[in-house]
Amino acid sequence: MDSNSSGMIPLHQNSSRNRLDHKRETICILGTGDFGRSLGMRMLKSGYPVVFGSRYPKDSTLLPSGAQVFHHADALKKSKIIFLAVHRENYDFVPALSDLLDGKVLVDVSNNLRMNQYPESNAQYLSQLVPKANVVKGFNTVSAWALQSGNLDASSQVFVCGDDNKSKQLVMDVARSIGLTPLDQGSLLAAEELEDYPLQLFPMWRLPLNITAGLTVFFFLYYVVIKVIYPYVKKNADDTYRMMISIPNNVFPIVSLILLGLVYLPGVIAAFIQLYRGTKYKRFPDWLDEWMLCRKQLGLVSFAYGFLHVFYSLVKPLSYAYYWKQIQYTVSEVKKNTTSEMERVWAWRGDLFYALGILGFAVFCLLGITSLPSVSNTMNWREFRFVQSKLGHVTLLLCTAHAAVLGWNKFLTPTRYKWGLPPGYILSMVIPCIVLVLKLILITPCVDRMVTRIRQGWEKKEKGSGNVNI
C-alpha cells in the first residue's frame, strides 16, 4: 500500500513544515540594550519577525533594520514568545503587564553581578511577579558577541530550564533554528545554577593552575639555588643569566612530566580502591572525585609546558652563553693541538635521549589533538579510551625514560647533589615511576581480570550475604 494513499503527510515532511511554520512566528524582545539588539539581529537573520518593547519607542534608533518597536504593552500583543532582556533591577514594569503575559512564554536571559546576589534566582523571582506567564530561563550563557559573530568565536550551547515542558520546548526550538545547541537542564529550580555559571572564571582550571603555579615556583627557586646561588657561594661566579633560558628549560620539562603523572595517578588509585572495596557502587572520596574531573586540564597544561620545553631547546643554541662555550671549547682544543675521539657510549646516550624525547612529544601531540571536541566527537568511546589511556601511559613511559637517560649514570654521583639536593629530573620521575609501577600491577592478568569483573557489576561477598552480580 502506498504510504501516501491515506492522505497522511510523512512524519519527516510534517516536522519540517512545523519548523518552517515556527520560524514565521513573531518574537518579542523587551529591552533594547546590547544583548536585546544582538538577539534581535540574530532572529531577523534566521527569518523571524521581531518586535521590540521599549519605554521610549521613538528614541530607539540603534535597533537592527527590519525590526519594529512599540511600547511594552503593544509589543506583547504581537507575540507568544517574549524575551525579557533587562536586568533584575528593572523588573518594576513587568507586574503591570501580567494580564498580557497570561499563558505566554517569558524567557528570562538576565545575569547578576556576583554569585548568590539574591536569595532566589532571577527566573524564580520573575515567576512570582507574573504567575500567569510560563517563565523559562535560557540564553543567559550566550554573549551578545556570540550572537553577532554567528558562534564562530564562542560556544553555541544554550542551557534552558523551566517548569512548563511545552514552553521550554518552544524556546529550545528557537535556539536550534538560529544555530545554537539547547541543553535541557530540568525545572526552574536549576535557574540559580545557570545564573551562577557565567560568573565562574575557569572553574575546572583552578586546581590544575594552582598545582602548576606551585610546582613552577618551587622548581624555579630550586634551580636558582642549585644553578645560581651555589656557584656564587662556592666559586664567586655570577650565573644569574641562567634564569632567562637555562633554568626555565629545566623547569618546564620537570613540571610537564609531574603533571602528566598526576593525570594518570588518580585512575590507578581509583582502581585499587575498587579492588579493596570489591565493588564499583561506592563513591570515591571527594578529593579523588575532584582530582579525576580535572585530569583533562592537567593534561593540557602538561602539554603546554612540554611544548615550551621543545621550543626553548631549539632556541638554546642561539643564546650567547651557549655560543661562547662552544668557542671556548674549540680554542682549548686548538691550544692543546689535540683532537678528541668520539665516545660511542655518549653518542648512544645522546641519540637515545633525543629519540625518546621526540617520540614522547609526538604521542603527546596526539593526546592533545584528540582532546579537542571537534576531534573527540568523531571517535567512539573505545577509540577515545585507547588514545587517552593506552597511548597516554605510553607517553608517560617515553617521557620518563627520556628523563632517566638524561641522568644516565649520574644518579649515584655525589658531586651532582649540590648541598645534598638531588637534580630536578630525579624529583620529576618520582610520581611517573609510581604510576607506571602501579599500572604494571593492574595489567597483570589476575589483577586485570578482577578489576574488569568489578567494573562489569560484580561485588565482593559480604559477611552473611552472597555475591551480587548486577
C-alpha distance (Angstrom), angle and dihedral (degrees) to the residues before:
residue distance angle dihedral
M1 . . .
D2 3.80 . .
S3 3.78 110.5 .
N4 3.80 90.1 -136.0
S5 3.82 97.0 45.5
S6 3.80 90.7 94.2
G7 3.78 90.6 57.8
M8 3.79 92.2 -114.8
I9 3.81 120.6 141.4
P10 3.83 115.1 -123.0
L11 3.78 112.7 -104.9
H12 3.81 95.5 -118.1
Q13 3.82 91.2 50.9
N14 3.79 91.3 47.2
S15 3.81 92.5 51.0
S16 3.80 90.6 47.6
R17 3.80 90.6 50.6
N18 3.81 90.4 49.5
R19 3.77 90.3 52.8
L20 3.79 91.3 50.3
D21 3.80 91.2 48.7
H22 3.81 89.9 48.6
K23 3.80 91.5 53.1
R24 3.81 89.8 59.1
E25 3.79 92.5 57.3
T26 3.77 114.6 111.0
I27 3.78 117.6 -113.1
C28 3.80 120.6 -149.2
I29 3.79 120.8 -153.2
L30 3.80 119.6 -167.7
G31 3.78 106.2 -157.5
T32 3.79 131.7 46.0
G33 3.80 100.1 -149.0
D34 3.80 127.0 118.7
F35 3.79 95.6 -74.6
G36 3.80 94.3 43.6
R37 3.80 92.2 50.7
S38 3.81 92.7 46.3
L39 3.80 91.8 48.4
G40 3.81 90.6 48.5
M41 3.80 91.4 50.1
R42 3.82 90.9 51.1
M43 3.81 91.4 48.0
L44 3.81 92.2 50.6
K45 3.81 91.6 50.4
S46 3.80 88.6 52.4
G47 3.80 93.3 53.6
Y48 3.79 101.6 -98.2
P49 3.80 121.7 137.4
V50 3.81 105.4 -127.3
V51 3.78 130.7 -157.3
F52 3.79 123.8 -175.2
G53 3.78 125.5 -148.4
S54 3.80 114.1 -147.1
R55 3.77 139.1 165.6
Y56 3.80 89.3 -132.8
P57 3.82 108.3 31.2
K58 3.82 94.2 172.7
D59 3.81 91.8 57.2
S60 3.82 95.4 51.2
T61 3.80 97.7 101.6
L62 3.84 98.1 143.2
L63 3.80 96.5 66.3
P64 3.82 118.9 119.0
S65 3.77 115.7 -92.0
G66 3.79 113.1 -99.1
A67 3.80 95.3 37.9
Q68 3.79 124.1 108.5
V69 3.79 124.4 -139.4
F70 3.81 127.6 -152.7
H71 3.77 140.0 156.7
H72 3.79 113.0 -74.8
A73 3.79 96.1 -99.5
D74 3.81 94.6 47.3
A75 3.82 92.3 47.4
L76 3.82 92.4 52.0
K77 3.82 91.2 56.7
K78 3.81 91.2 63.0
S79 3.81 100.9 56.0
K80 3.82 144.4 42.2
I81 3.82 94.1 -156.2
I82 3.80 116.0 61.7
F83 3.79 126.1 -176.3
L84 3.80 112.9 -154.9
A85 3.81 103.9 -151.5
V86 3.81 100.5 176.1
H87 3.80 133.7 99.7
R88 3.78 120.8 -97.4
E89 3.80 90.2 -109.8
N90 3.82 87.9 65.6
Y91 3.81 98.3 51.4
D92 3.82 90.5 104.2
F93 3.83 93.6 102.2
V94 3.84 94.3 51.9
P95 3.87 101.4 77.0
A96 3.82 90.7 59.8
L97 3.81 88.2 59.5
S98 3.80 94.8 52.2
D99 3.81 95.3 112.8
L100 3.79 92.1 50.7
L101 3.81 89.8 51.3
D102 3.81 93.4 53.7
G103 3.83 107.9 136.5
K104 3.80 93.7 -7.6
V105 3.79 127.8 124.5
L106 3.79 112.4 -107.4
V107 3.81 113.5 -168.5
D108 3.80 115.1 -158.1
V109 3.83 110.8 -153.8
S110 3.81 97.4 170.0
N111 3.80 129.4 128.1
N112 3.80 133.1 -170.3
L113 3.79 133.5 -123.8
R114 3.79 94.1 -118.3
M115 3.78 138.9 12.3
N116 3.82 118.3 -84.7
Q117 3.79 90.4 7.5
Y118 3.83 91.6 151.8
P119 3.82 132.0 31.4
E120 3.83 90.9 -115.2
S121 3.77 134.4 27.0
N122 3.78 120.3 -88.5
A123 3.81 90.6 -115.7
Q124 3.80 92.9 53.1
Y125 3.80 90.5 47.5
L126 3.80 89.3 50.3
S127 3.80 91.8 51.2
Q128 3.80 88.2 55.2
L129 3.81 91.5 51.4
V130 3.82 93.9 50.0
P131 3.82 107.5 23.7
K132 3.81 91.2 169.4
A133 3.82 92.6 65.2
N134 3.78 126.6 79.4
V135 3.78 101.1 -122.7
V136 3.80 117.8 -153.6
K137 3.80 125.0 -177.0
G138 3.77 113.7 -141.4
F139 3.81 149.9 121.9
N140 3.82 91.8 40.5
T141 3.82 91.3 115.1
V142 3.81 92.5 56.2
S143 3.79 117.9 84.6
A144 3.79 127.3 -138.9
W145 3.81 87.8 -117.1
A146 3.82 91.3 56.3
L147 3.79 90.7 52.0
Q148 3.80 91.7 50.1
S149 3.82 96.5 44.0
G150 3.79 94.7 48.3
N151 3.83 94.0 -116.8
L152 3.79 91.3 -67.8
D153 3.79 91.2 126.0
A154 3.80 103.1 26.3
S155 3.79 144.8 45.5
S156 3.80 116.4 -74.7
Q157 3.81 96.2 -155.0
V158 3.81 118.2 119.5
F159 3.80 119.1 -167.6
V160 3.81 113.8 -148.7
C161 3.80 131.0 -174.6
G162 3.78 134.7 167.9
D163 3.79 144.4 139.9
D164 3.82 96.2 -117.7
N165 3.79 109.9 69.5
K166 3.81 95.3 -162.3
S167 3.81 92.1 52.8
K168 3.77 91.1 45.6
Q169 3.80 90.4 51.6
L170 3.82 91.2 52.2
V171 3.80 90.6 54.3
M172 3.80 91.1 47.6
D173 3.81 89.9 51.2
V174 3.79 89.9 53.1
A175 3.80 90.2 50.5
R176 3.81 91.8 51.7
S177 3.77 93.4 47.3
I178 3.82 92.2 57.0
G179 3.80 93.1 48.9
L180 3.80 101.2 -95.1
T181 3.81 129.0 125.9
P182 3.82 112.6 -124.9
L183 3.80 120.9 -153.1
D184 3.81 119.3 -163.6
Q185 3.82 109.7 -133.0
G186 3.80 97.6 -179.9
S187 3.79 129.4 -118.4
L188 3.78 128.8 4.0
L189 3.80 89.0 -92.3
A190 3.81 86.7 79.8
A191 3.83 90.4 62.5
E192 3.80 92.5 89.9
E193 3.80 91.1 57.7
L194 3.80 91.5 45.6
E195 3.80 91.4 51.8
D196 3.81 91.0 51.1
Y197 3.81 92.9 49.1
P198 3.85 98.1 77.3
L199 3.82 89.9 48.3
Q200 3.80 93.6 59.2
L201 3.79 115.1 98.4
F202 3.82 109.2 -146.1
P203 3.84 94.0 -39.8
M204 3.82 93.9 -178.1
W205 3.79 92.1 46.9
R206 3.80 99.9 55.7
L207 3.80 98.0 85.6
P208 3.84 94.9 42.2
L209 3.80 92.2 47.1
N210 3.81 92.3 46.9
I211 3.81 90.8 50.2
T212 3.81 90.8 46.7
A213 3.79 93.4 48.1
G214 3.81 91.8 48.5
L215 3.80 93.6 49.0
T216 3.80 92.5 44.6
V217 3.79 94.4 51.6
F218 3.80 92.7 43.6
F219 3.80 96.1 50.8
F220 3.80 93.4 41.0
L221 3.81 90.7 55.7
Y222 3.82 88.9 41.1
Y223 3.80 90.8 57.6
V224 3.79 92.9 42.1
V225 3.79 86.8 59.9
I226 3.82 92.7 47.2
K227 3.80 100.7 37.4
V228 3.82 103.3 30.7
I229 3.81 113.7 18.6
Y230 3.82 96.5 38.8
P231 3.88 94.9 53.8
Y232 3.81 89.9 45.2
V233 3.82 92.6 52.2
K234 3.81 95.9 42.1
K235 3.81 102.3 35.0
N236 3.81 104.4 11.0
A237 3.83 87.0 -119.6
D238 3.79 122.3 157.4
D239 3.81 106.2 -136.9
T240 3.79 97.8 154.2
Y241 3.82 90.0 123.2
R242 3.81 87.5 74.7
M243 3.80 89.4 74.9
M244 3.81 90.6 74.8
I245 3.83 104.2 56.7
S246 3.79 112.9 -14.8
I247 3.81 98.6 55.6
P248 3.84 95.8 41.2
N249 3.80 88.2 49.8
N250 3.80 87.5 57.3
V251 3.80 94.6 44.2
F252 3.82 98.0 48.6
P253 3.83 98.0 58.7
I254 3.82 92.2 41.7
V255 3.80 93.8 52.8
S256 3.81 91.1 41.0
L257 3.81 92.4 54.3
I258 3.81 93.3 45.8
L259 3.82 91.5 49.4
L260 3.80 90.6 48.5
G261 3.80 88.5 52.9
L262 3.81 89.7 49.7
V263 3.81 89.1 54.7
Y264 3.80 92.7 62.4
L265 3.81 101.2 29.1
P266 3.84 96.2 79.9
G267 3.81 90.2 52.5
V268 3.80 93.5 57.7
I269 3.81 91.2 42.0
A270 3.81 89.2 53.3
A271 3.81 90.7 50.0
F272 3.80 92.1 52.8
I273 3.81 91.0 47.1
Q274 3.80 89.6 53.8
L275 3.79 90.3 48.1
Y276 3.79 90.7 51.3
R277 3.79 94.0 46.8
G278 3.81 94.1 39.3
T279 3.80 92.1 -139.1
K280 3.79 142.3 74.9
Y281 3.81 93.7 -149.9
K282 3.80 97.1 86.8
R283 3.77 123.9 85.4
F284 3.76 120.2 -111.1
P285 3.81 118.3 -121.7
D286 3.81 113.5 -79.4
W287 3.80 92.8 -112.8
L288 3.81 90.9 55.1
D289 3.81 92.0 47.0
E290 3.79 91.1 52.3
W291 3.79 91.1 45.6
M292 3.82 93.3 51.3
L293 3.80 92.4 48.3
C294 3.81 92.6 58.5
R295 3.82 97.6 46.7
K296 3.81 92.7 106.6
Q297 3.80 91.5 54.3
L298 3.81 91.3 47.0
G299 3.79 89.4 51.7
L300 3.81 93.6 49.7
V301 3.81 92.5 49.8
S302 3.80 89.1 47.3
F303 3.80 89.6 52.2
A304 3.81 91.1 49.2
Y305 3.81 91.2 52.7
G306 3.80 90.2 46.8
F307 3.80 89.7 53.0
L308 3.82 90.4 50.3
H309 3.81 89.2 51.9
V310 3.82 90.9 53.3
F311 3.80 91.6 46.9
Y312 3.81 93.7 47.4
S313 3.82 90.4 47.8
L314 3.80 90.3 55.2
V315 3.80 92.1 47.8
K316 3.81 96.2 44.4
P317 3.86 95.7 81.1
L318 3.82 87.9 58.2
S319 3.80 93.4 59.7
Y320 3.81 120.0 106.0
A321 3.82 94.1 -124.7
Y322 3.80 92.9 54.6
Y323 3.82 91.8 46.0
W324 3.83 91.6 48.1
K325 3.82 92.3 51.8
Q326 3.79 91.2 51.9
I327 3.80 91.0 51.0
Q328 3.80 91.8 48.4
Y329 3.81 91.4 50.8
T330 3.80 91.2 50.5
V331 3.83 92.1 48.5
S332 3.82 91.5 49.6
E333 3.81 90.8 51.7
V334 3.81 90.4 50.4
K335 3.80 92.2 49.7
K336 3.80 90.9 51.0
N337 3.79 89.7 47.1
T338 3.80 87.9 -139.5
T339 3.78 136.7 118.7
S340 3.78 121.0 -142.2
E341 3.76 116.9 -134.5
M342 3.79 119.3 -129.1
E343 3.78 112.9 -99.6
R344 3.80 108.4 -134.7
V345 3.80 94.3 -154.2
W346 3.79 93.1 55.2
A347 3.80 90.2 44.1
W348 3.81 89.3 55.1
R349 3.77 90.4 45.6
G350 3.80 93.3 51.1
D351 3.80 95.4 46.4
L352 3.80 92.0 45.5
F353 3.80 90.3 49.0
Y354 3.80 93.0 53.2
A355 3.81 94.2 40.6
L356 3.81 92.3 54.4
G357 3.78 90.6 46.4
I358 3.81 93.3 50.4
L359 3.81 94.0 46.3
G360 3.80 92.3 45.0
F361 3.79 92.9 50.6
A362 3.82 92.0 44.9
V363 3.82 92.2 55.9
F364 3.81 88.6 41.8
C365 3.82 88.4 57.3
L366 3.80 88.8 53.3
L367 3.81 90.1 53.5
G368 3.79 90.7 50.1
I369 3.80 93.5 48.7
T370 3.81 94.3 49.3
S371 3.81 90.5 51.6
L372 3.82 89.5 66.2
P373 3.84 110.3 101.6
S374 3.81 91.8 -131.9
V375 3.82 89.5 58.6
S376 3.81 101.2 34.6
N377 3.83 90.7 51.6
T378 3.82 89.0 63.5
M379 3.82 92.4 55.7
N380 3.78 129.1 77.1
W381 3.79 119.4 -127.4
R382 3.81 93.4 -98.1
E383 3.80 93.5 53.6
F384 3.79 92.3 45.3
R385 3.81 91.9 48.7
F386 3.80 91.5 48.5
V387 3.80 92.6 53.4
Q388 3.79 98.1 40.7
S389 3.83 97.3 40.0
K390 3.79 109.8 25.5
L391 3.80 97.8 33.5
G392 3.80 88.8 37.5
H393 3.78 91.4 61.7
V394 3.83 89.3 45.2
T395 3.79 88.0 54.7
L396 3.79 90.7 50.0
L397 3.81 90.4 49.7
L398 3.83 93.4 49.2
C399 3.81 93.8 46.8
T400 3.81 92.2 46.8
A401 3.81 90.2 49.8
H402 3.81 88.0 49.0
A403 3.82 89.4 57.4
A404 3.81 92.1 43.7
V405 3.83 92.3 53.9
L406 3.80 88.2 50.6
G407 3.79 88.0 60.6
W408 3.83 92.6 41.0
N409 3.83 105.0 158.1
K410 3.81 95.7 -15.3
F411 3.81 97.0 90.4
L412 3.78 93.5 92.2
T413 3.82 97.3 34.9
P414 3.85 107.2 116.4
T415 3.83 93.4 -153.2
R416 3.81 89.7 64.1
Y417 3.81 90.7 63.7
K418 3.80 104.1 79.8
W419 3.81 108.3 -158.9
G420 3.80 86.4 -11.8
L421 3.81 91.9 -59.8
P422 3.81 114.6 135.3
P423 3.82 119.3 -131.5
G424 3.78 113.4 -89.1
Y425 3.79 95.1 -114.8
I426 3.81 89.3 63.2
L427 3.80 90.7 56.0
S428 3.81 90.6 46.6
M429 3.81 91.1 59.3
V430 3.82 97.2 55.5
I431 3.83 99.4 83.4
P432 3.85 95.8 36.6
C433 3.82 91.0 50.9
I434 3.82 90.7 49.8
V435 3.81 89.8 51.1
L436 3.81 93.2 47.7
V437 3.81 93.3 48.4
L438 3.80 92.7 48.2
K439 3.80 90.9 45.9
L440 3.80 89.8 50.8
I441 3.80 88.6 55.7
L442 3.80 91.5 48.6
I443 3.80 94.7 51.8
T444 3.80 94.3 52.9
P445 3.83 106.5 113.4
C446 3.82 98.4 -113.8
V447 3.81 95.0 47.4
D448 3.79 94.1 40.3
R449 3.79 90.3 52.0
M450 3.79 91.4 53.0
V451 3.82 93.7 47.6
T452 3.81 90.3 49.3
R453 3.82 91.7 51.2
I454 3.82 91.7 50.0
R455 3.79 92.2 49.5
Q456 3.81 89.5 50.0
G457 3.80 90.5 58.3
W458 3.82 105.5 -87.5
E459 3.81 114.8 141.7
K460 3.79 130.2 -160.1
K461 3.80 116.0 -106.1
E462 3.78 111.8 -100.6
K463 3.79 123.5 -149.8
G464 3.76 109.6 -81.8
S465 3.80 94.7 11.0
G466 3.76 138.8 79.9
N467 3.77 131.3 -118.2
V468 3.75 116.2 -74.8
N469 3.79 120.0 -144.8
I470 3.78 111.4 -171.5
